[in-house]
C-alpha cells in the first residue's frame, strides 16, 4: 500500500513536474563605480571561541558578531541545546530579548554575544537532535563534545553535510570507546553517538584531507577522561586552521604542549572580551567584484596578517590578478600576470580565485585536492560552475588550469551551484558582468557565511530577487 502510494506521487512518473526551486534572479546594471563592503566575522574564529567559552567557568563576550553567518549561528544554537546560555548584546552592551519563535537566531540589533560558560563538565545532553546546518567544523566539534555523554545523542546536518564522509571522525570516536550508529544508505548523517569516552594513550588522525578532527579533539579536551597524544598521519592540509585551534587553546590556558599534540584535561580561561576578526576568505569575493565590475571596492575593515589563517595568499598575489589595494580600497588596474597558486592551506579560495584567474591573465591552482571533501567537490565543481558562464578551466592530476583574458557570458539556464555557498557567491559576482538577467540556484546559500552578500548589490542599484523557479519551464 505505502509503496504504491509512493509511486503514485513520484515526480518522475507520468510526466510529474518536480519541485519548485528557490533561486536568485539578478538583473545587472551597466556601470558600478564604487561598492561598500563589510567582511563578516570569521566563522573559523567564532566557532572555536564559542566552544572554548562554553566550557569555561566564566562569562565571555564575543564582539563584532553583527553579521555572523549561519554556520556560526548553528554552533551557537547547538551549544544552547547543550545547556549553554548565550545572551545578545546591543551596541551599548545592553541585553536584548529574542522572540520565542525566533530563538534559534540572534536578536535583532545584536552586535555582541555573551557566553555564560558551564565549565569543562557542565554541558548536558540535548533533548533533541543537534543540527549543525551546513557547518562541517561545527559538526565535528559537536561530535567530539558529545563523546562525554552516557546517553545517546543524535547529530545531523543539511543535505550537503549529509553527503560528506565522516568516517575518520567516527573511527576516532570509536577508538575512545564511543558507540556510533547510522543508517545503511550513502548519507553519513544523521549519526547516533553514545559515550562516555574512555581513556586511551594515543589517537592517530589522518590529516591529509581535513584538519577538522584535530580541531575537534583539541576543543573537546577540557573533559578528556585522561591524557592522550594526537599523532598525525599523511601530508597535512589546512594546517593553519588546526594551528589556530591550538593557539586559541593556549591563549585560554591550555598547556603549550598542545602544539605537539599532547592533550590533557583542563579548564579554559579565555579573555573576558574577544573581538572576532573579519573573515579573510570572504575578501576573495570583494576582489572578484572589483575585477568583474571594474569598480572600486571599499572594504570597511581588514583582518591582520595573524588572523588570515592561510588566506593571505590572496593579498600576496593581488598584482597577478591585476588588482591594487590602497587604504582598504580594491581597484582593478591591469590584466595582471599568469600565476601559479598553492592553496594547500587555503582551499576555500579555489572557486573565486579560479574566476579571478579567468578574468585576469590566467594561471594554475595546486594543492587543493582536499577541496573535493567540502560541501561539494569544489575541484571539478569549480570547472563546471565557470563553464556555465562561458569561462574555460580544466582540472587534471590535482591541478586546476585556467586560461586568462576571458569574459563572463550570460548563462543559458539556471546556474547550478551544487548546494555550496562559495559556488553561489562566485556565481552572484560573475552575474554582475553579464548582459542579461541571470538565475542562480540556492537563494539563501550565501547566508551560511555572509548574510550581507545580497544587500550590498542592491545598495548600488542591482535588482536581486528571490524567486521560486519552475524547472520544467
LUMRO-826145 format. One line per 4 residues: their letters; for each residue x, y, z of C-alpha. Coordinates in steps of 0.25 Angstrom, whole numbers, plus 5000, padded with zeros to 4 digits. Last residue first. Layout:
a = X Y Z ~ ...
END
This chain:
xxxx = 5038 5102 4928 ~ 5040 5089 4936 ~ 5050 5096 4945 ~ 5039 5105 4951
xxxx = 5048 5115 4959 ~ 5043 5121 4972 ~ 5048 5134 4973 ~ 5057 5143 4982
xxxx = 5060 5156 4974 ~ 5073 5164 4973 ~ 5072 5177 4965 ~ 5085 5184 4965
xxxx = 5085 5199 4969 ~ 5098 5200 4977 ~ 5091 5197 4990 ~ 5084 5185 4984
xxxx = 5098 5179 4982 ~ 5102 5181 4996 ~ 5089 5175 5001 ~ 5091 5162 4994
xxxx = 5104 5158 5001 ~ 5100 5163 5014 ~ 5097 5150 5021 ~ 5112 5145 5018
xxxx = 5116 5131 5023 ~ 5104 5122 5022 ~ 5095 5133 5018 ~ 5101 5132 5004
xxxx = 5093 5119 5002 ~ 5080 5127 5003 ~ 5074 5127 4989 ~ 5080 5114 4984
xxxx = 5080 5113 4969 ~ 5085 5125 4961 ~ 5076 5132 4950 ~ 5084 5142 4942
xxxx = 5078 5154 4935 ~ 5085 5160 4923 ~ 5098 5166 4919 ~ 5107 5158 4929
xxxx = 5118 5164 4938 ~ 5109 5165 4950 ~ 5106 5150 4949 ~ 5120 5147 4952
xxxx = 5118 5153 4966 ~ 5106 5144 4969 ~ 5112 5132 4962 ~ 5124 5133 4972
xxxx = 5115 5135 4984 ~ 5107 5122 4979 ~ 5120 5114 4978 ~ 5124 5119 4991
xxxx = 5111 5115 4998 ~ 5111 5101 4992 ~ 5098 5094 4989 ~ 5103 5090 4976
xxxx = 5103 5104 4970 ~ 5095 5101 4957 ~ 5093 5113 4949 ~ 5078 5114 4943
xxxx = 5079 5114 4928 ~ 5087 5119 4916 ~ 5097 5126 4925 ~ 5100 5140 4921
xxxx = 5115 5141 4917 ~ 5127 5144 4926 ~ 5139 5150 4919 ~ 5153 5142 4918
xxxx = 5167 5148 4917 ~ 5173 5137 4925 ~ 5173 5122 4923 ~ 5170 5114 4936
xxxx = 5178 5101 4940 ~ 5173 5094 4952 ~ 5184 5084 4957 ~ 5182 5071 4964
xxxx = 5184 5062 4953 ~ 5174 5069 4944 ~ 5165 5080 4945 ~ 5162 5089 4933
xxxx = 5156 5103 4932 ~ 5148 5111 4922 ~ 5139 5122 4925 ~ 5125 5122 4917
xxxx = 5118 5126 4930 ~ 5112 5112 4932 ~ 5127 5107 4929 ~ 5131 5114 4942
xxxx = 5122 5106 4950 ~ 5126 5093 4944 ~ 5141 5095 4946 ~ 5139 5100 4960
xxxx = 5131 5087 4963 ~ 5142 5078 4957 ~ 5151 5083 4969 ~ 5140 5088 4978
xxxx = 5135 5074 4981 ~ 5122 5079 4989 ~ 5121 5084 5003 ~ 5136 5081 5005
xxxx = 5143 5068 5002 ~ 5148 5071 4988 ~ 5154 5083 4993 ~ 5165 5073 4998
xxxx = 5171 5073 4984 ~ 5175 5088 4987 ~ 5190 5087 4986 ~ 5190 5093 4972
xxxx = 5184 5105 4965 ~ 5188 5109 4951 ~ 5189 5122 4943 ~ 5181 5132 4936
xxxx = 5184 5146 4932 ~ 5172 5153 4938 ~ 5157 5149 4936 ~ 5160 5134 4937
xxxx = 5169 5136 4948 ~ 5159 5143 4956 ~ 5149 5132 4954 ~ 5159 5122 4958
xxxx = 5161 5130 4971 ~ 5146 5131 4974 ~ 5145 5115 4973 ~ 5158 5111 4980
xxxx = 5158 5121 4992 ~ 5153 5111 5002 ~ 5165 5102 4999 ~ 5174 5111 5007
xxxx = 5185 5103 5014 ~ 5188 5094 5001 ~ 5184 5106 4992 ~ 5197 5107 4984
xxxx = 5196 5117 4973 ~ 5203 5118 4960 ~ 5202 5132 4953 ~ 5200 5138 4939
xxxx = 5201 5153 4940 ~ 5191 5164 4943 ~ 5181 5169 4933 ~ 5182 5183 4939
xxxx = 5177 5194 4949 ~ 5165 5187 4956 ~ 5163 5194 4969 ~ 5162 5190 4984
xxxx = 5160 5201 4994 ~ 5165 5198 5008 ~ 5175 5210 5009 ~ 5181 5205 4995
xxxx = 5179 5191 4989 ~ 5183 5188 4975 ~ 5177 5178 4966 ~ 5182 5172 4952
xxxx = 5181 5158 4958 ~ 5196 5156 4958 ~ 5197 5169 4966 ~ 5187 5164 4976
xxxx = 5196 5152 4979 ~ 5200 5154 4993 ~ 5186 5158 4996 ~ 5180 5145 4993
xxxx = 5191 5136 4999 ~ 5188 5143 5012 ~ 5177 5133 5012 ~ 5185 5124 5021
xxxx = 5179 5127 5034 ~ 5177 5142 5031 ~ 5177 5145 5046 ~ 5192 5148 5048
xxxx = 5192 5156 5036 ~ 5182 5166 5042 ~ 5168 5165 5037 ~ 5162 5176 5028
xxxx = 5152 5186 5032 ~ 5142 5194 5023 ~ 5146 5189 5010 ~ 5144 5199 4999
xxxx = 5142 5193 4985 ~ 5146 5202 4974 ~ 5139 5197 4961 ~ 5143 5190 4949
xxxx = 5131 5182 4951 ~ 5137 5168 4949 ~ 5150 5171 4955 ~ 5146 5179 4967
xxxx = 5135 5168 4969 ~ 5146 5157 4969 ~ 5154 5164 4979 ~ 5142 5166 4988
xxxx = 5138 5152 4986 ~ 5152 5147 4990 ~ 5151 5156 5003 ~ 5142 5146 5009
xxxx = 5154 5137 5012 ~ 5159 5147 5021 ~ 5147 5147 5030 ~ 5147 5159 5039
xxxx = 5153 5158 5053 ~ 5145 5153 5065 ~ 5148 5163 5077 ~ 5149 5155 5090
xxxx = 5145 5160 5103 ~ 5147 5153 5116 ~ 5159 5146 5111 ~ 5159 5131 5111
xxxx = 5160 5123 5124 ~ 5158 5108 5119 ~ 5159 5098 5130 ~ 5168 5086 5127
xxxx = 5168 5071 5123 ~ 5180 5066 5115 ~ 5185 5067 5101 ~ 5199 5066 5095
xxxx = 5198 5068 5080 ~ 5211 5076 5079 ~ 5204 5089 5079 ~ 5196 5084 5091
xxxx = 5209 5084 5098 ~ 5207 5099 5101 ~ 5198 5095 5113 ~ 5184 5100 5111
xxxx = 5180 5114 5118 ~ 5171 5121 5108 ~ 5182 5126 5100 ~ 5188 5112 5099
xxxx = 5174 5107 5094 ~ 5173 5119 5084 ~ 5187 5115 5079 ~ 5183 5101 5077
xxxx = 5171 5104 5069 ~ 5178 5114 5060 ~ 5189 5103 5058 ~ 5177 5094 5053
xxxx = 5173 5105 5043 ~ 5187 5108 5039 ~ 5189 5093 5036 ~ 5178 5093 5025
xxxx = 5185 5081 5019 ~ 5195 5071 5026 ~ 5202 5061 5018 ~ 5198 5047 5024
xxxx = 5198 5043 5038 ~ 5196 5052 5051 ~ 5198 5046 5065 ~ 5190 5052 5076
xxxx = 5195 5048 5090 ~ 5185 5046 5101 ~ 5184 5050 5115 ~ 5171 5045 5123
xxxx = 5156 5045 5122 ~ 5156 5057 5114 ~ 5146 5068 5118 ~ 5155 5080 5115
xxxx = 5160 5073 5102 ~ 5147 5076 5094 ~ 5154 5087 5087 ~ 5166 5079 5084
xxxx = 5158 5067 5079 ~ 5150 5076 5069 ~ 5162 5083 5064 ~ 5169 5071 5061
xxxx = 5157 5065 5054 ~ 5155 5078 5046 ~ 5169 5077 5039 ~ 5164 5071 5027
xxxx = 5168 5062 5015 ~ 5182 5058 5018 ~ 5181 5060 5033 ~ 5179 5045 5036
xxxx = 5177 5044 5051 ~ 5184 5035 5061 ~ 5180 5035 5075 ~ 5189 5031 5087
xxxx = 5188 5027 5101 ~ 5174 5024 5103 ~ 5164 5028 5114 ~ 5149 5024 5111
xxxx = 5138 5033 5105 ~ 5125 5032 5111 ~ 5119 5030 5101 ~ 5107 5029 5092
xxxx = 5106 5035 5078 ~ 5095 5034 5067 ~ 5098 5039 5054 ~ 5089 5046 5044
xxxx = 5097 5046 5035 ~ 5107 5039 5026 ~ 5098 5038 5014 ~ 5100 5026 5005
xxxx = 5090 5018 5012 ~ 5091 5008 5023 ~ 5087 5017 5034 ~ 5095 5022 5046
xxxx = 5102 5016 5058 ~ 5113 5021 5067 ~ 5118 5015 5081 ~ 5129 5023 5087
xxxx = 5140 5015 5092 ~ 5151 5025 5090 ~ 5155 5018 5077 ~ 5141 5018 5073
xxxx = 5142 5034 5074 ~ 5154 5033 5065 ~ 5147 5024 5055 ~ 5134 5033 5054
xxxx = 5143 5045 5051 ~ 5150 5038 5040 ~ 5137 5032 5035 ~ 5130 5046 5033
xxxx = 5129 5046 5018 ~ 5120 5057 5013 ~ 5106 5055 5007 ~ 5100 5058 5020
xxxx = 5107 5072 5021 ~ 5102 5075 5007 ~ 5088 5071 5011 ~ 5087 5079 5024
xxxx = 5093 5074 5037 ~ 5091 5063 5047 ~ 5095 5059 5061 ~ 5088 5049 5070
xxxx = 5092 5048 5085 ~ 5091 5034 5092 ~ 5093 5035 5107 ~ 5106 5034 5115
xxxx = 5111 5047 5110 ~ 5126 5051 5109 ~ 5127 5048 5094 ~ 5117 5059 5091
xxxx = 5128 5069 5091 ~ 5135 5061 5080 ~ 5123 5061 5071 ~ 5120 5075 5074
xxxx = 5134 5079 5069 ~ 5132 5071 5056 ~ 5118 5077 5053 ~ 5123 5091 5056
xxxx = 5134 5090 5046 ~ 5126 5083 5036 ~ 5116 5095 5036 ~ 5104 5094 5027
xxxx = 5093 5092 5038 ~ 5100 5087 5050 ~ 5087 5080 5055 ~ 5088 5075 5069
xxxx = 5075 5066 5070 ~ 5066 5068 5082 ~ 5067 5067 5098 ~ 5082 5071 5098
xxxx = 5091 5064 5107 ~ 5097 5074 5118 ~ 5110 5082 5117 ~ 5115 5085 5131
xxxx = 5128 5076 5131 ~ 5138 5086 5126 ~ 5131 5098 5132 ~ 5117 5104 5129
xxxx = 5121 5117 5122 ~ 5112 5128 5120 ~ 5114 5133 5106 ~ 5111 5148 5104
xxxx = 5109 5151 5089 ~ 5112 5164 5083 ~ 5106 5172 5071 ~ 5091 5168 5073
xxxx = 5081 5178 5067 ~ 5071 5168 5064 ~ 5073 5156 5074 ~ 5082 5145 5069
xxxx = 5075 5133 5063 ~ 5069 5119 5068 ~ 5060 5127 5078 ~ 5052 5132 5066
xxxx = 5038 5127 5071 ~ 5041 5132 5085 ~ 5045 5146 5081 ~ 5059 5149 5086
xxxx = 5062 5159 5097 ~ 5074 5168 5096 ~ 5084 5170 5107 ~ 5090 5184 5108
xxxx = 5105 5186 5103 ~ 5103 5199 5097 ~ 5104 5193 5083 ~ 5093 5183 5086
xxxx = 5096 5170 5094 ~ 5091 5156 5091 ~ 5092 5146 5102 ~ 5097 5132 5101
xxxx = 5093 5121 5111 ~ 5100 5108 5110 ~ 5091 5096 5113 ~ 5095 5086 5102
xxxx = 5083 5091 5093 ~ 5089 5105 5095 ~ 5102 5100 5090 ~ 5095 5095 5078
xxxx = 5089 5108 5075 ~ 5102 5115 5076 ~ 5109 5105 5066 ~ 5097 5107 5056
xxxx = 5099 5122 5058 ~ 5113 5121 5054 ~ 5110 5113 5041 ~ 5098 5123 5039
xxxx = 5107 5135 5037 ~ 5110 5146 5047 ~ 5108 5160 5042 ~ 5106 5167 5056
xxxx = 5117 5158 5063 ~ 5128 5168 5064 ~ 5129 5165 5079 ~ 5129 5152 5086
xxxx = 5127 5153 5101 ~ 5132 5142 5111 ~ 5125 5140 5124 ~ 5132 5130 5133
xxxx = 5134 5115 5137 ~ 5140 5112 5123 ~ 5134 5100 5115 ~ 5124 5109 5107
xxxx = 5136 5119 5105 ~ 5144 5109 5098 ~ 5133 5104 5088 ~ 5129 5118 5085
xxxx = 5143 5122 5083 ~ 5145 5111 5072 ~ 5132 5115 5065 ~ 5136 5130 5065
xxxx = 5150 5128 5060 ~ 5147 5120 5048 ~ 5134 5127 5046 ~ 5142 5140 5043
xxxx = 5133 5152 5045 ~ 5126 5157 5032 ~ 5134 5166 5023 ~ 5127 5179 5020
xxxx = 5128 5184 5006 ~ 5124 5198 5000 ~ 5124 5197 4985 ~ 5128 5208 4976
xxxx = 5127 5212 4961 ~ 5116 5202 4956 ~ 5112 5202 4942 ~ 5103 5195 4932
xxxx = 5094 5189 4942 ~ 5092 5174 4946 ~ 5078 5168 4947 ~ 5080 5156 4956
xxxx = 5069 5146 4959 ~ 5072 5138 4972 ~ 5067 5124 4973 ~ 5058 5114 4981
xxxx = 5054 5102 4973 ~ 5040 5098 4971 ~ 5038 5083 4971 ~ 5036 5072 4961
xxxx = 5028 5073 4948 ~ 5022 5059 4948 ~ 5020 5054 4934 ~ 5015 5040 4938
xxxx = 5026 5037 4947 ~ 5038 5045 4952 ~ 5030 5054 4962 ~ 5027 5041 4970
xxxx = 5013 5042 4975 ~ 5007 5029 4970 ~ 5020 5022 4973 ~ 5020 5026 4987
xxxx = 5005 5022 4989 ~ 5008 5008 4982 ~ 5019 5006 4992 ~ 5011 5010 5004
x = 5000 5000 5000
END
